[in-house]
Amino acid sequence: MSAVARVRAAAARRPHEAWLALIVLVVLGAHLAIANIPRDRFVFDEAYYVPAAEAMIAGQPANAEHPPLAKALIALSILALGDHGIGWRLPSILAGTLAIVLLYLLTARLGDKKTALLAAFLLGFENLWFVHSSVAMLDIVAVALGLASLLLLVGGEWVMAGAVVGLSMLAKESMGLLVGVAAAFVFLRRQPGTPVRQALRQAGEAAFFVGAGALVVFMAGLQIYDSAYGGFPTAFHHVAHMVEYNRAIAAVPLSEAAGPLRWFSGFTPAPYFVTSTPIGKDLQQTYIQYVGQPNLVVVLLAWLALPAAIPLVRRRDPHAALHVALFLLSWGFFIAVALVRITYPYYMLVMIPSLCALVAAWLARLPRSVILTYAVGVVVWFLFWFPVNLLSRVL
């Protein structure tokens, strides 16, 4: 049997996995096509994190307001590939692409493969996710690790799940909210007839073991970093600095911010990178690249998918329980944070995988023709807001 025939036979036996592989290859190819654009200029908050990674290479502490793991991965990538665009961005590209596979595995484990494939497709072509998976920032690495921790959580590996939550927190500290998600998931998944007091005790045990694992890994990681780079005397001093830094960032008036209450109703796209190219004598065309804008074809369905999932949560459906818990706890957390400091729209990235999973579960019940029509709309929106306008000739 030829190699092509073997591939076709494998695809026929496992069609969902074959389609997943195609999605991953398309998304990864799209990332790599623009990974070095721009080659020597920063996109958005790369201006903070790439210099921090370069400082780590030089043995100096930097950007202490955030934990070091994602920046360390950027530093390793720079050492391997060079101090330019693709070297800066490869960790986010790989993490964002891996997250598509992790969401598929998580959804298939809790639900079915059709829903899992739809969820992977939606995440792969979600614009805000794709843009942040294309730039050297912290969030995508953190959320990808968070999805890995959820896979361990639903398998009952509470301590290991907590350890991976700790790694996720070492990329971005706000991922500690997954400890609350673990407790909520265990409570919502209680067996029928379980007394509420017993269910609360089980949820508390989950929070303890997941939280303990996360705390040990997070604090140990900070201590290793601080000991190696001389940033702070102890990890506790480092945490205190991060808390003080965040407290010093004031909230802005609600009328001036795309706060959490507006994340799922649309907001003004944020230009992450603006370039110009000459089109004639004394004339230039301005292009906005890497736009901070979610795929509204996906995001606006939250208002249908979330209410549709609530009855499933009541029936102890594990897929709905996990993703409703993550969605609502994250949203509530950032609404509370918005009262005391500014919250940026890209903070919703932690919720995007769960949003895609909930929308996928809602879509999976519809006729195939409706799903295909909707998928076309998702792709059209994705292409319209694709991060790089190649006509600008940014190199």
Sequence and secondary structure as in RCSB ss.txt:
>XXXX:A:sequence
MSAVARVRAAAARRPHEAWLALIVLVVLGAHLAIANIPRDRFVFDEAYYVPAAEAMIAGQPANAEHPPLAKALIA
LSILALGDHGIGWRLPSILAGTLAIVLLYLLTARLGDKKTALLAAFLLGFENLWFVHSSVAMLDIVAVALGLASL
LLLVGGEWVMAGAVVGLSMLAKESMGLLVGVAAAFVFLRRQPGTPVRQALRQAGEAAFFVGAGALVVFMAGLQIY
DSAYGGFPTAFHHVAHMVEYNRAIAAVPLSEAAGPLRWFSGFTPAPYFVTSTPIGKDLQQTYIQYVGQPNLVVVL
LAWLALPAAIPLVRRRDPHAALHVALFLLSWGFFIAVALVRITYPYYMLVMIPSLCALVAAWLARLPRSVILTYA
VGVVVWFLFWFPVNLLSRVL
>XXXX:A:secstr
  HHHHHHHHHHHSHHHHHHHHHHHHHHHHHHHHTTSSSSS  TTHHHHHHHHHHHHTT    TTS SHHHHHHH
HHHHHH SSHHHHHHHHHHHHHHHHHHHHHHHHHHS HHHHHHHHHHHHT HHHHHHTTSS SHHHHHHHHHHHH
HHHHTT HHHHHHHHHHHHHH GGGGGHHHHHHHHHHHT  TT  HHHHHHHHHHHHHHHHHHHHHHHHHHHHHH
HHHHT  SSHHHHHHHHHHHHHTS    GGGS  GGGTTS    EEEEEEEEEEETTEEEEEEEEEE   HHHHT
THHHHHHHHHHHHHTT HHHHHHHHHHHHHHHHHHHHTTTS   GGGGGGTHHHHHHHHHHHHTTS HHHHHHHH
HHHHHHHHHT S  GGG   
